[in-house]
């Protein structure tokens, strides 16, 4: 963690054929956590990482694992992913009922609880659950695919959320995911982001090694 900004690596963007090698490089270069995208082909039109892979990754690293459930009705899977070894878990407000109860369930398992919001979802949806949150995941692209351009309005959304958190004197992290690029990272941090999810726009690039990419990001923080 540098300047109170936690840098995470999206395993969805890693080299699956050399995943352990990538994880070792991330560990050696000071990545703060691994971000694990789970998709069901319904809530988002794609399939992401699965439970079996999470269990295997947990066995080879002590890095914190942050699970992002991009699935319909996360209530059926919260215990399963916590049992597999995640340290923090978010699910989408848009796809779930009884949100407060699910957040409490996560916290009761001694795991950090988060809500993920699509770009067009209003911050007003958080009004009555702020005290149940450890972090909010602001999607700065529409979820499901890597390599999308940043939606500019989401920078204002980050700043608006930061003002709400400060006004209520709460200890809630703001995580951002989506085109977390060298260009956009300073803007996101200035707006109030405290957790970054690096993917194909910063950490996993064709023309830079993971150590080189991490160094560039650290220089921006």
C-alpha positions, 0 to 999 in steps of 0.5 A: 500500500502506498499513500493509503492506496491499495493496488490490486491485480485483476486475475481475469487479465493475467496469463492463465497458462502461467498464472502462478508465475504471474502471481509470484511476480505480483507478490514480489513487486508489492501488490496489495491484493488479488481481485477475482471476478466471478461472472455467470453469463446472465448478470453480465454477458461473459463467464469469469473466474470460478470457484475451483480456480479460487481454491487453487489460488488460495493454496499458493498465495497469502495475498488477500483475495478480493472477490467480485460477484457479477452474478444473479442472486449472490445469496446462494454463493456467499458462504461458498466463496468465503469458505474458499478463502476470500478476504473481502467480497462484493456483490452487485446491488442491482442483482440482489434482494435483501442487500443489508442482510447479505452484507451482515452475513459477510461481516458475520463471517469476518470478511470485509463486505462491499457493494458493487455499483454499475456506472448508471446506478445512483449512489442513493441506493447506498443511503441506508446501508452505509453503516454495513459497508467496508468498501464500495466498488465503483465500476468505471466501465460496464461490467463483464469485459476488460479493455473498455474505455472509461465512462467519464461520469464515473469520476464525478461519481467517485468524488460524490461518494467521497463527499458522502463518506466524509460528511458521515465520518465513515471508514469506507474504502472506494474501490474502482474497476475499469480502465484503471490506466496510467492516464486515469489513475491520478484522476481516480485517486484525486477523486477519492479512490482508495483501492485500485483494480489494475488490469489490461490498462496498467498491470498486464500489458504486452509491452511491459513486464509486471514489475515494470508496470507496477513501478509505473503505477507506484510512481503515480501514487 
